Amino acid sequence: MKAVILAGGLGTRLKPFTEVIPKPLLPVGESSVLEIQILSLVNSGVTEIFIATNYMSEYVQAFLGDGSKYGIKLSFSKEEKPLGTCGPITLLQEQLTEPFLLMNGDVLTKLDFRTAYNAATEIDADLVVITTEITTPFDFGNVICDGNYIVDVHEKPNLKMEILAGMYIMKPSIFDRIPKETYYGIDDLIKEMLSNKLKVGRYLMRDYWLDIGRIDDYQMAQDIYKEHFDHLKK
């Protein structure tokens, strides 16, 4: 089982931290975002990881090395220009000759990647999107009406939504649908496939998940490190 981690983003919403440290290497507890991801993948049986870089790529590669300290082989690719959240995998097409996992470099999760991978490869689709459910507080009363009369009021109901979790299982045939040397996002790929009536699979995860996109998310990562990720050791 192979995995690709997208680690080339600028992390603009996490400035000023990311002005000196690339977002995937921001410290979390006694580790870093990227190291937690690598060790989680290793624990799930991933045998090779490709790190797709751009911003501060030399820093990322020097920090991680060849992967031996994590017990896995690490390889690196570097964009010469920004390629979005999907384009970077075209630089690794020759190495990705079997179904593989793609994940954003700012996601922390306790997902069992092996279970998700096995389930996804049984789905008849070149792309399987891993999703998760989130609940968002709603600050206003939701009014239920029948014509000109109110029949009920749901006071500040929580909104439950299923969202993209920033992780995907792809089959090699997906490369036929991704333009090379072009900025191309995973959302572009999903929309294009749906518009062409192609199947897009879905795997709903129930495990802990956190997207570190903003300052308050990063603080939450610090708060939950010991509970969820302290067991991951190099």
Stockholm file with secondary structure:
# STOCKHOLM 1.0

chainA/1-234         MKAVILAGGLGTRLKPFTEVIPKPLLPVGESSVLEIQILSLVNSGVTEIFIATNYMSEYVQAFLGDGSKYGIKLSFSKEEKPLGTCGPITLLQEQLTEPFLLMNGDVLTKLDFRTAYNAATEIDADLVVITTEITTPFDFGNVICDGNYIVDVHEKPNLKMEILAGMYIMKPSIFDRIPKETYYGIDDLIKEMLSNKLKVGRYLMRDYWLDIGRIDDYQMAQDIYKEHFDHLKK
#=GR chainA/1-234 SS CEEEEECCCCCGGGTTGGGTSCGGGCEETTEEHHHHHHHHHHHTTCCEEEEEECTTHHHHHHHHTTSGGGTSEEEEEECSSCCTTTGGGGGGTTTCCSCEEEEETTEEECCCHHHHHHHHHTSSSSEEEEEEEEEEECCSCEEEEETTEEEEEECSCEEEEEEEEEEEEECGGGGGGSCTTSCCCHHHHHHHHHHTTCCEEEEECCSCEEECCSHHHHHHHHHHHHHHTTTCCC
#=GC SS_cons         CEEEEECCCCCGGGTTGGGTSCGGGCEETTEEHHHHHHHHHHHTTCCEEEEEECTTHHHHHHHHTTSGGGTSEEEEEECSSCCTTTGGGGGGTTTCCSCEEEEETTEEECCCHHHHHHHHHTSSSSEEEEEEEEEEECCSCEEEEETTEEEEEECSCEEEEEEEEEEEEECGGGGGGSCTTSCCCHHHHHHHHHHTTCCEEEEECCSCEEECCSHHHHHHHHHHHHHHTTTCCC
//
